[in-house]
Amino acid sequence: GITAGGDYIYQFTAEKDMQETAQGIVTATAHLKDIVDNLLMLSANVDVTNQLVLEEVSLLKVITDSVLMNQREVDRKHLTLQIKSPEGDDSAMVFSNKTALLQILQNLISNALKFTEKGGIVVEVQRTGGFFKVSVEDEGVGINAADIPKLFKQFAQLEQFWTRPMSGTGLGLYLSAQLVQALGGEIGVESTLGQGSKFFFTVPIVRNNK
């Protein structure tokens, strides 16, 4: 498709202008796909949040899948994307919905990549009471404290991002908040302007997971 064509041009041309154009094509295509995915999920949101099938899900497997899905953009921007977890693969089981979890992680990781130009991103899993807490921390531009209450509202965009290319629709975080709530968890953010952001959400642990 379009992404494959952009990758091909980038890999097999030595001209800097052509490489930059190819990178723009790949980035724009990925961004458009994110918007379409969020719009589709949002259009069915009333039904989705009320009819999510909850089952035992390997949280680390879903996180690994999401990291792999974003690896191309990580490599293109020369960043790092790491998973940090004190839990073993078998113990991080949650009572949730795999598709919804993947959508939440995709939104948080893609946002972190969008606003991070150097350094890295860490996806961390911690156990807290009857929940696993998943955080996505970046070294990006950060968020003004006054803007944080707007983040999870529908179509909200932060003024400081209007001048950035591909600033998005503001749907991703709103949808993520709706899905996290439907899964029985909470979502939030800690951020300092100019120093990066940490978005986090909680997921209920499988009942017999001790």
C-alpha positions as CSV (number, residue, x, y, z in Angstrom):
1,G,0.0,0.0,0.0
2,I,1.0,3.6,0.5
3,T,3.1,2.9,3.5
4,A,5.0,0.2,1.7
5,G,5.6,2.5,-1.2
6,G,7.0,5.2,1.1
7,D,9.3,2.7,2.8
8,Y,10.5,1.5,-0.6
9,I,11.4,5.1,-1.7
10,Y,13.1,5.8,1.6
11,Q,15.3,2.7,1.5
12,F,16.3,2.8,-2.2
13,T,17.0,6.5,-2.8
14,A,20.0,8.4,-1.8
15,E,18.5,11.8,-2.4
16,K,17.7,13.6,1.0
17,D,14.7,15.4,-0.4
18,M,13.1,12.2,-1.6
19,Q,13.8,10.5,1.7
20,E,12.2,13.3,3.6
21,T,9.2,13.1,1.3
22,A,9.0,9.4,1.8
23,Q,9.1,9.8,5.6
24,G,6.3,12.3,5.4
25,I,4.2,9.9,3.4
26,V,4.7,7.1,5.9
27,T,4.0,9.3,8.9
28,A,0.9,10.9,7.3
29,T,-0.5,7.4,6.3
30,A,0.0,6.1,9.8
31,H,-1.6,9.2,11.3
32,L,-4.6,8.9,9.0
33,K,-5.0,5.2,9.9
34,D,-5.1,6.2,13.6
35,I,-7.8,8.8,13.0
36,V,-9.9,6.3,11.0
37,D,-9.5,3.6,13.7
38,N,-10.5,6.1,16.4
39,L,-13.5,7.3,14.4
40,L,-14.7,3.8,13.8
41,M,-14.3,2.9,17.4
42,L,-16.0,6.1,18.5
43,S,-18.9,5.6,16.2
44,A,-19.6,2.3,17.8
45,N,-18.6,3.4,21.3
46,V,-22.1,3.2,22.9
47,D,-22.4,-0.4,21.9
48,V,-18.7,-1.3,22.4
49,T,-18.5,-0.1,26.0
50,N,-21.7,-1.8,27.0
51,Q,-20.9,-5.1,25.2
52,L,-17.2,-5.6,25.8
53,V,-16.5,-9.3,26.4
54,L,-14.2,-9.6,29.4
55,E,-11.9,-12.6,29.8
56,E,-8.4,-13.5,31.0
57,V,-5.9,-11.6,28.9
58,S,-2.0,-11.6,29.1
59,L,-1.3,-7.9,29.7
60,L,2.4,-8.2,28.7
61,K,1.5,-10.0,25.5
62,V,-0.8,-7.1,24.5
63,I,1.8,-4.6,25.4
64,T,4.5,-6.5,23.4
65,D,2.1,-6.6,20.4
66,S,1.6,-2.8,20.6
67,V,5.3,-2.1,20.9
68,L,6.0,-4.2,17.8
69,M,3.3,-2.4,15.9
70,N,5.0,0.9,16.6
71,Q,8.6,-0.2,16.1
72,R,8.9,1.1,12.6
73,E,8.1,4.7,13.7
74,V,10.5,4.3,16.7
75,D,13.3,3.3,14.3
76,R,12.5,6.1,11.9
77,K,12.8,8.7,14.6
78,H,15.8,7.0,16.2
79,L,14.1,6.7,19.6
80,T,13.9,3.8,22.0
81,L,10.7,2.0,23.2
82,Q,11.1,-0.3,26.1
83,I,8.9,-2.4,28.3
84,K,9.5,-2.4,32.1
85,S,7.8,-4.9,34.3
86,P,8.6,-6.7,37.6
87,E,6.0,-9.3,36.8
88,G,6.7,-12.6,34.9
89,D,4.9,-13.3,31.7
90,D,2.5,-15.7,33.4
91,S,1.5,-13.5,36.4
92,A,0.4,-10.4,34.5
93,M,-3.0,-11.7,33.7
94,V,-5.9,-9.2,33.7
95,F,-9.7,-9.5,33.4
96,S,-10.2,-7.4,30.4
97,N,-10.8,-7.2,26.6
98,K,-7.7,-7.6,24.4
99,T,-9.0,-5.4,21.5
100,A,-9.9,-2.6,23.8
101,L,-6.5,-2.8,25.6
102,L,-4.7,-2.7,22.3
103,Q,-6.6,0.3,21.2
104,I,-5.8,2.2,24.4
105,L,-2.1,1.3,24.2
106,Q,-1.9,2.3,20.5
107,N,-3.4,5.7,21.3
108,L,-1.0,6.3,24.2
109,I,2.1,5.1,22.5
110,S,1.3,6.8,19.2
111,N,0.8,10.1,21.1
112,A,4.1,9.7,22.9
113,L,5.9,9.0,19.6
114,K,4.2,12.0,17.9
115,F,5.5,14.5,20.5
116,T,8.9,13.0,21.2
117,E,11.8,13.9,19.0
118,K,14.7,12.5,21.1
119,G,15.3,10.1,23.9
120,G,12.9,7.3,24.5
121,I,9.5,6.0,25.7
122,V,9.0,3.4,28.5
123,V,5.9,1.3,28.9
124,E,5.9,0.2,32.6
125,V,3.6,-2.3,34.4
126,Q,3.2,-2.2,38.2
127,R,0.9,-4.1,40.5
128,T,-1.2,-1.9,42.8
129,G,-3.9,-3.6,44.9
130,G,-6.4,-5.4,42.7
131,F,-5.1,-3.7,39.5
132,F,-2.2,-3.5,37.2
133,K,-1.1,0.0,36.4
134,V,0.2,0.6,32.9
135,S,2.1,3.8,32.2
136,V,3.5,5.2,29.0
137,E,6.2,7.7,29.8
138,D,8.0,9.9,27.2
139,E,10.7,12.5,27.0
140,G,8.7,14.8,24.7
141,V,7.4,18.3,24.9
142,G,5.2,17.9,28.0
143,I,1.9,19.5,28.7
144,N,0.9,22.8,30.4
145,A,-0.8,22.1,33.8
146,A,-3.7,24.2,32.8
147,D,-4.3,22.0,29.7
148,I,-4.4,18.7,31.5
149,P,-8.1,18.8,32.5
150,K,-9.0,19.1,28.8
151,L,-7.1,16.0,27.7
152,F,-9.8,13.4,27.9
153,K,-12.6,15.5,26.5
154,Q,-14.0,14.7,23.0
155,F,-12.2,16.6,20.2
156,A,-10.0,18.4,22.7
157,Q,-6.7,19.7,21.3
158,L,-4.1,21.7,23.2
159,E,-3.3,25.2,22.0
160,Q,0.4,24.6,22.2
161,F,0.1,21.7,19.7
162,W,-1.8,23.7,17.0
163,T,1.4,24.7,15.3
164,R,2.8,21.2,15.2
165,P,2.3,19.2,12.0
166,M,-0.2,16.3,12.2
167,S,-1.6,17.5,15.5
168,G,-4.6,15.1,15.4
169,T,-8.3,15.2,16.1
170,G,-8.3,14.9,19.9
171,L,-10.3,11.7,19.7
172,G,-7.6,9.2,20.8
173,L,-7.4,10.1,24.5
174,Y,-11.2,10.6,24.7
175,L,-11.8,7.1,23.3
176,S,-9.1,5.7,25.6
177,A,-10.8,7.2,28.6
178,Q,-14.1,5.7,27.6
179,L,-12.6,2.3,27.1
180,V,-10.6,2.3,30.3
181,Q,-13.8,3.2,32.3
182,A,-15.7,0.4,30.5
183,L,-13.0,-2.0,31.5
184,G,-13.3,-1.1,35.2
185,G,-10.2,1.0,35.5
186,E,-9.0,4.7,35.7
187,I,-6.9,6.8,33.4
188,G,-4.7,9.8,34.2
189,V,-1.6,11.8,33.3
190,E,1.4,13.4,35.0
191,S,3.3,16.0,32.9
192,T,5.7,18.9,33.1
193,L,6.0,21.3,30.2
194,G,9.2,20.8,28.4
195,Q,10.1,17.6,30.3
196,G,7.8,14.9,29.0
197,S,4.6,13.2,30.0
198,K,3.4,10.0,31.7
199,F,0.0,8.7,30.8
200,F,-1.3,5.8,32.9
201,F,-4.3,3.5,33.3
202,T,-5.4,0.7,35.5
203,V,-6.7,-2.8,34.6
204,P,-8.4,-5.2,37.0
205,I,-6.3,-8.3,37.8
206,V,-7.8,-11.7,37.2
207,R,-9.6,-12.7,40.3
208,N,-7.6,-15.8,41.1
209,N,-4.2,-14.1,40.3
210,K,-2.4,-13.9,43.6
